[in-house]
Amino acid sequence: MGKPGVGTRGPSGSGAALRVPPELSARVPAEQRGAGRDAVRLLVGRRGGGEVSHHVFADLPSLLRAGDVLVVNTSKTLPAAVDGTVEGVPVVVHFSTRQDDGRWAVELRRPDGRGSTLPRPGGPAGALVELAGGGRLVIVRPLSPRGDRLWVAAASMPDVVAHLYRHGRPIRYGYTERDQPLSAYGTVFEAPSPDGLGSAEMPSAARPFTPAMVTELVSRGVHVAPVTLHTGVASAEAHEPPFPERFRVPASTALLVNAVRRAGAGGWGRPVGRGGGAGPAGGGRVVAVGTTAVRALESAAGPDGLLTAADGWTDLVITPERGVRVVDGLLTGLHEPEASHLLMLEAVAGPRLLAEVYGQAVERGYLWHEFGDSTLLLPWEAGTNQTNPPQIVDGERRGDHAQCPGL
């Protein structure tokens, strides 16, 4: 097949050269394939030398080291899909994010007759949606000038989240085989939000973790630091960049991550801020669990890569040009070749390593999507046979694309 050209200048750039066969979609959770959550496969790529190795997720504790910080998203997945009708025509409403004025961003989709949905023209403004359970929505306006997929809607229900729990189900797409209980979309790190809000779709990178694994990681000296980012509805067909999402980085996480960085951490061996000294080869690394954790961390980071506690909305879209300031490594699932997530992955891993990882994932039959296999992208480390590592100074990577003419 050759290696894919992923991670270029846009989600539909040369990344489209990679074709993921339909049979590589994970159609049911690992538990229903006869294995435990942590039995999914784990493909590890190391930056600099482009080294790739193959494991199972249960090997993760042996791939991390004392002093590393795993940053996890604690957002709970909501049963955000609710049946409804518009002028008697069936629709499925995907509830995305609650706005500050109490209205919701929603996507209206067309049932496909197999339990999943297909795209539907947005709106129109003024349309009345009759929901299962007796609630109503009035469609007001497009959420953004970027397009009309998501619309702002006013709900008649006094407590929309309670209505979702009574009458909704988890959002799913056509590559899955059947509806799953809400528990299948939970992670060991999820925690109730004080306002009851959560994610429209699962922060799925953390799905393979088990309580026993978390205990083992902590016993080995790996820190676990929480952030919260409530994911909105994905752009399953158009692969748009994410819209603004609610996030929170608590003071405790900012203090821990900053302490690691000030101690000279960071697998890039980079200076930490202005005047900071380069970190020791064995220093801890900041490894985000999922693209949502990256977005939250980077939204709370200053130009020097140090965090402050933050709570609000983020519209940050991470690209290779912007780079990353806090994150050294990323644990994530496998994303569609056109997905905007690949821009973030390239910012962390670089185009060479990303192409190698995705090429081997296809060649070796790794499974895609939220019930699929995982990848772990780790940085160059001093003392290995890797040469010419990228340098990050004051949040900017130097010399990376210079190694890869034409990318």
C-alpha positions in Angstrom: 0.0 0.0 0.0 2.9 2.4 0.7 2.9 5.1 3.3 0.1 7.6 3.6 0.6 11.3 3.3 -1.2 12.3 6.5 -0.7 15.4 8.5 -0.2 17.9 5.7 -1.6 21.4 5.4 -5.3 20.5 5.8 -7.7 17.8 6.7 -8.3 17.0 3.0 -4.8 17.5 1.8 -2.5 14.6 1.0 -4.0 12.8 4.0 -6.6 11.7 1.6 -3.9 9.4 0.1 -4.5 7.0 2.9 -7.5 4.7 2.5 -8.9 2.9 5.5 -10.8 -0.2 4.5 -14.3 -0.4 5.9 -13.5 -3.6 7.7 -11.0 -1.7 9.9 -13.9 0.1 11.6 -14.4 -1.1 15.2 -18.1 -2.0 15.1 -18.6 -3.0 18.8 -16.6 -2.4 22.0 -13.6 -4.6 22.8 -15.6 -6.4 25.5 -18.1 -7.6 22.9 -15.2 -8.8 20.7 -14.2 -11.2 23.5 -11.5 -9.1 25.2 -11.1 -6.6 28.0 -11.0 -2.9 27.4 -7.3 -2.8 27.9 -6.8 -5.6 25.3 -7.0 -3.3 22.3 -3.8 -2.9 20.4 -1.4 0.0 21.0 0.9 1.3 18.3 3.8 3.4 19.7 5.6 5.9 17.6 8.8 7.7 18.8 9.6 11.1 17.4 13.0 11.8 15.8 14.1 8.4 14.7 10.6 7.4 13.5 10.7 4.3 15.5 7.4 2.3 15.7 6.6 -0.6 17.9 3.5 -2.7 18.5 1.9 -3.6 21.8 -1.4 -4.1 23.6 -2.9 -1.4 25.7 -2.2 -3.3 28.9 1.5 -2.6 28.2 1.1 1.1 28.8 2.5 1.2 32.3 5.8 -0.3 31.0 6.0 2.4 28.3 5.7 5.3 30.7 8.1 6.1 33.5 8.1 7.7 37.0 7.6 11.4 36.8 5.4 11.3 33.6 2.1 13.2 33.8 -0.9 11.7 32.1 -3.5 14.4 31.6 -7.0 13.0 31.3 -10.4 14.4 30.4 -13.0 13.9 33.2 -16.0 14.9 31.1 -19.0 12.4 31.1 -20.6 11.3 27.9 -24.3 12.4 27.6 -27.1 10.4 25.9 -27.2 13.3 23.5 -29.2 11.8 20.6 -33.0 12.2 20.8 -35.7 11.3 18.3 -38.0 13.9 17.0 -40.0 15.2 14.1 -40.1 18.4 12.0 -43.5 18.8 10.3 -44.1 15.1 10.8 -40.8 14.0 9.2 -38.6 12.0 11.5 -35.3 13.5 12.6 -32.7 12.7 15.2 -31.4 15.6 17.2 -27.8 15.6 18.3 -27.4 18.0 21.3 -23.9 19.5 21.1 -23.2 22.3 23.6 -25.2 24.5 25.9 -24.7 28.2 25.2 -24.3 30.7 28.0 -27.8 32.0 27.4 -29.3 28.5 28.0 -30.0 27.7 24.4 -28.3 24.7 22.8 -26.2 24.1 19.6 -27.8 21.1 17.9 -27.4 19.1 14.7 -30.5 17.7 13.0 -29.9 14.5 11.2 -31.9 12.0 9.2 -32.5 8.5 10.4 -31.0 5.9 8.1 -33.4 3.0 9.1 -30.5 1.0 10.7 -30.3 2.9 14.0 -27.8 5.4 12.8 -28.2 8.7 11.0 -27.3 10.6 7.8 -26.6 14.3 7.2 -29.6 16.5 6.7 -29.8 20.1 5.5 -29.7 22.4 8.5 -32.5 24.5 9.8 -34.6 26.2 8.7 -34.8 29.1 11.1 -38.2 29.0 12.9 -38.6 25.3 12.5 -40.3 23.5 15.4 -38.9 20.2 16.5 -41.2 17.9 18.5 -39.0 15.7 20.7 -39.6 12.3 22.2 -40.8 12.7 25.7 -42.9 15.8 24.9 -40.2 18.5 24.7 -39.9 21.0 21.9 -37.1 22.9 20.2 -37.4 26.1 18.1 -34.5 26.4 15.6 -33.2 30.0 15.8 -30.1 30.5 13.7 -26.9 28.9 12.5 -24.3 28.6 15.2 -21.5 30.0 13.1 -20.9 31.7 9.7 -18.8 28.6 8.9 -21.8 26.7 7.8 -25.3 25.5 8.7 -24.6 22.1 10.2 -25.1 23.2 13.8 -27.9 25.5 14.8 -28.8 27.4 17.9 -32.1 26.2 19.3 -34.3 27.2 22.2 -35.7 24.3 24.3 -39.1 24.2 26.0 -37.7 21.8 28.7 -36.6 23.5 31.9 -33.8 20.9 32.3 -32.4 19.7 28.9 -29.8 17.4 30.4 -32.5 15.6 32.5 -34.5 15.2 29.4 -31.6 13.6 27.6 -31.1 11.1 30.4 -34.8 10.2 30.2 -35.3 10.0 26.5 -31.9 10.1 24.8 -29.2 7.6 23.8 -25.5 7.9 23.0 -24.7 9.3 19.5 -23.5 6.7 17.1 -22.6 6.6 13.4 -23.0 4.1 10.7 -19.7 2.3 11.1 -21.0 0.9 14.4 -23.1 -2.3 14.5 -25.8 -1.4 17.0 -26.8 0.9 19.8 -24.8 0.4 23.0 -25.7 1.3 26.6 -24.4 4.6 28.0 -21.9 2.7 30.1 -20.1 1.6 26.9 -19.3 5.3 26.4 -17.9 5.9 29.8 -14.3 6.0 31.0 -12.7 5.4 34.4 -11.8 9.1 34.6 -15.3 10.6 34.1 -16.7 12.6 36.9 -20.0 14.5 37.4 -19.8 18.1 36.4 -21.2 20.6 38.9 -23.6 22.0 36.3 -24.6 18.6 35.0 -23.1 19.2 31.6 -20.9 16.6 29.7 -19.7 15.6 26.3 -21.9 15.0 23.3 -19.5 12.3 22.2 -17.2 10.2 24.2 -13.6 11.4 25.0 -12.6 8.0 23.7 -8.9 8.0 24.1 -9.3 7.0 27.8 -11.8 4.2 27.1 -9.2 1.4 27.3 -8.1 2.3 30.8 -9.2 0.1 33.7 -9.1 0.8 37.4 -6.3 -1.8 37.8 -4.2 -0.1 35.2 -4.6 3.3 36.9 -3.5 1.8 40.2 -0.5 0.3 38.5 0.4 3.6 36.8 0.2 5.5 40.1 2.2 2.8 41.9 5.0 3.2 39.3 5.2 7.0 39.9 3.1 8.2 36.9 1.0 11.2 37.9 -2.6 11.5 36.7 -3.9 15.1 36.3 -7.5 16.0 35.4 -8.8 18.5 32.9 -12.4 18.9 31.6 -13.4 19.6 28.1 -17.0 18.9 27.0 -16.8 17.8 23.4 -19.4 19.0 21.0 -20.9 17.0 18.1 -18.3 15.8 15.7 -18.3 16.6 12.0 -18.6 13.0 10.9 -18.8 13.7 7.2 -17.4 17.2 6.5 -14.5 16.9 9.0 -14.7 20.5 10.1 -12.4 21.9 12.8 -14.0 21.9 16.2 -16.3 24.7 17.3 -15.8 26.4 20.6 -16.1 24.0 23.6 -16.3 24.5 27.3 -13.1 23.5 29.2 -11.5 23.7 32.6 -7.9 23.3 33.8 -7.9 23.2 37.6 -5.2 24.9 39.6 -3.9 21.6 40.8 -3.2 20.4 37.3 -1.6 23.6 36.3 0.7 23.4 39.4 1.7 19.8 38.7 2.4 20.3 35.0 4.4 23.5 35.7 6.4 21.7 38.4 7.4 19.0 35.9 8.3 21.5 33.3 10.3 23.7 35.7 12.2 20.7 36.8 13.5 20.4 33.3 10.9 18.0 32.1 9.9 17.5 28.5 11.0 14.7 26.2 12.1 17.3 23.7 15.0 18.3 26.0 13.7 21.9 25.5 14.2 25.0 27.6 11.2 25.7 29.8 10.2 29.3 29.2 12.7 32.2 29.0 15.9 31.5 30.9 14.9 27.9 31.8 17.4 25.2 31.7 17.2 22.2 29.4 15.6 19.2 31.1 17.4 16.0 32.0 17.0 13.0 29.7 15.1 11.1 32.3 12.7 14.0 33.2 9.0 13.5 33.2 6.9 14.1 30.2 3.4 15.6 29.8 1.3 13.0 27.9 -2.2 14.0 27.0 -4.9 11.3 26.8 -6.8 12.4 23.8 -7.1 15.4 21.5 -9.6 16.9 24.0 -6.9 17.0 26.7 -4.5 18.6 24.3 -7.0 21.3 23.4 -7.7 22.1 27.1 -4.0 22.2 28.1 -2.9 24.3 25.2 -5.8 26.7 25.7 -4.6 27.4 29.2 -0.9 27.8 28.2 1.1 31.0 28.0 3.7 31.6 25.3 6.3 30.1 27.7 4.4 26.9 27.9 3.4 27.3 31.5 -0.2 26.8 32.6 -2.6 28.9 34.5 -5.9 27.7 35.9 -8.6 28.4 33.3 -12.4 27.9 33.1 -14.5 29.0 30.1 -14.7 28.5 26.3 -11.9 27.6 23.9 -11.9 28.2 20.2 -8.3 27.1 19.8 -7.5 24.9 16.7 -4.1 23.4 17.0 -2.2 23.2 13.7 1.4 22.3 12.8 2.1 26.0 12.3 0.8 26.9 15.8 2.5 23.9 17.4 2.2 22.7 20.9 3.6 24.4 24.0 2.8 22.0 26.8 2.3 18.6 25.5 5.2 16.2 24.9 3.2 13.1 24.0 -0.3 12.0 23.0 -2.3 8.9 23.6 -5.2 8.7 21.2 -7.3 6.6 18.8 -7.0 6.4 15.1 -8.7 9.2 13.1 -10.1 9.3 9.6 -7.5 10.5 7.0 -9.5 13.7 6.3 -10.1 14.5 10.0 -9.0 17.9 11.3 -7.6 16.0 14.3 -4.7 15.0 12.2 -3.5 18.6 12.1 -3.1 18.4 15.9 -1.4 15.0 15.7 1.1 16.4 13.3 1.8 19.3 15.7 2.7 16.7 18.3 4.4 14.0 16.2 5.5 15.6 13.0 4.6 14.5 9.5 7.2 11.7 9.1 6.2 9.8 12.2 2.5 10.4 11.7 2.7 8.9 8.2 4.7 5.9 9.4 2.2 5.3 12.3 -0.9 5.5 10.1 0.7 3.4 7.3 1.6 0.6 9.7 -1.8 0.8 11.4 -3.5 0.1 8.0 -1.0 -2.6 7.0 -1.4 -4.5 10.3 -5.1 -4.2 10.6 -5.5 -1.9 13.5 -9.1 -0.9 14.2 -10.4 2.7 13.9 -12.9 4.9 15.8 -14.0 5.1 19.4 -14.2 1.3 20.0 -10.9 0.7 18.2 -7.2 0.5 18.9 -4.9 3.2 20.2 -1.7 5.0 19.4 0.9 6.5 21.7 3.1 9.3 20.2 6.2 10.0 22.3 9.0 12.5 21.8 12.6 12.1 21.0 14.7 11.3 24.0 18.3 12.1 24.6 20.5 9.0 24.8 18.8 7.1 22.0 20.1 6.6 18.4 17.7 9.3 17.1 19.3 12.2 15.4 18.5 15.8 14.8 15.6 16.2 17.3 13.3 19.2 16.8 13.9 22.1 19.2 11.0 23.9 20.9 11.9 27.3 22.2 9.3 29.5 23.8 6.6 27.3 22.3 7.9 27.2 18.7 9.3 24.1 17.1 12.4 24.7 15.0 13.8 22.6 12.2 11.0 20.0 11.9 9.6 20.6 8.5 13.1 21.4 7.3 13.8 17.7 7.7 10.9 16.8 5.4 11.1 18.6 2.1 7.8 18.6 0.3 5.6 18.1 3.4 
